[in-house]
Amino acid sequence: MELAQVRLLVSDFGACYRFYADVLGLKPQAGSEQGPYEKFSPAGGGAGIALQDRAMMAEVLGELGESATGHRSLVVLRVDDLDSYCEQVTGRGGVLVHGPAPMTERMRVAHLKDPEDNIVELQEWLLLRG
């Protein structure tokens, strides 16, 4: 078994697409800003984050409904230099809601939200620093 992706069900596909591509700087697989599906990958690693239009998926699983409330997911991305990446993200329009700050003695984190309030955690693993 292999993890292929984490998929987020979104209502405003275009806004979420631009957030993951333009703000976080992840590479879209096909460049389909209109949806209903797109996978994003970081520069390294094999797994990715995918967006799926919520209305399309609700046709398959009716229990999803047209919209969701509250925090539904936490996407975690590991970066080598948290401070530098946070500067890049905020320079591209991202708004940090927390950090950068220590989370444990082994990790520093920062948090922001995508246009649908999914939480994105940026992690810097201190043990990997030389």
Solvent accessible surface area in square Angstrom, and as a share of the most:
residue,aa,sasa,rsa
1,M,250,1.11
2,E,155,0.69
3,L,119,0.59
4,A,64,0.50
5,Q,38,0.17
6,V,73,0.42
7,R,111,0.41
8,L,8,0.04
9,L,42,0.21
10,V,0,0.00
11,S,65,0.42
12,D,77,0.40
13,F,13,0.06
14,G,18,0.17
15,A,21,0.16
16,C,0,0.00
17,Y,19,0.07
18,R,110,0.40
19,F,14,0.06
20,Y,0,0.00
21,A,17,0.13
22,D,81,0.42
23,V,16,0.09
24,L,2,0.01
25,G,48,0.46
26,L,14,0.07
27,K,150,0.64
28,P,37,0.23
29,Q,128,0.57
30,A,85,0.66
31,G,46,0.44
32,S,36,0.23
33,E,56,0.25
34,Q,157,0.70
35,G,16,0.15
36,P,63,0.39
37,Y,72,0.27
38,E,3,0.01
39,K,34,0.14
40,F,0,0.00
41,S,37,0.24
42,P,49,0.31
43,A,122,0.95
44,G,51,0.49
45,G,75,0.72
46,G,72,0.70
47,A,45,0.35
48,G,5,0.05
49,I,11,0.05
50,A,0,0.00
51,L,0,0.00
52,Q,11,0.05
53,D,31,0.16
54,R,16,0.06
55,A,42,0.32
56,M,90,0.40
57,M,47,0.21
58,A,14,0.11
59,E,149,0.67
60,V,106,0.61
61,L,84,0.42
62,G,63,0.60
63,E,161,0.72
64,L,44,0.22
65,G,32,0.31
66,E,122,0.55
67,S,82,0.53
68,A,36,0.28
69,T,126,0.74
70,G,54,0.52
71,H,113,0.50
72,R,82,0.30
73,S,33,0.21
74,L,96,0.48
75,V,10,0.05
76,V,68,0.39
77,L,24,0.12
78,R,116,0.42
79,V,22,0.13
80,D,116,0.60
81,D,77,0.40
82,L,0,0.00
83,D,67,0.35
84,S,44,0.28
85,Y,36,0.14
86,C,6,0.03
87,E,125,0.56
88,Q,86,0.38
89,V,0,0.00
90,T,60,0.35
91,G,70,0.67
92,R,97,0.35
93,G,55,0.53
94,G,7,0.07
95,V,111,0.64
96,L,46,0.23
97,V,85,0.49
98,H,85,0.38
99,G,30,0.29
100,P,49,0.31
101,A,27,0.21
102,P,104,0.66
103,M,109,0.48
104,T,74,0.43
105,E,159,0.71
106,R,144,0.53
107,M,44,0.19
108,R,47,0.17
109,V,1,0.01
110,A,0,0.00
111,H,28,0.13
112,L,0,0.00
113,K,75,0.32
114,D,5,0.03
115,P,68,0.43
116,E,29,0.13
117,D,70,0.36
118,N,3,0.01
119,I,39,0.20
120,V,0,0.00
121,E,9,0.04
122,L,0,0.00
123,Q,22,0.10
124,E,9,0.04
125,W,105,0.37
126,L,49,0.24
127,L,126,0.63
128,L,110,0.55
129,R,133,0.49
130,G,130,1.25
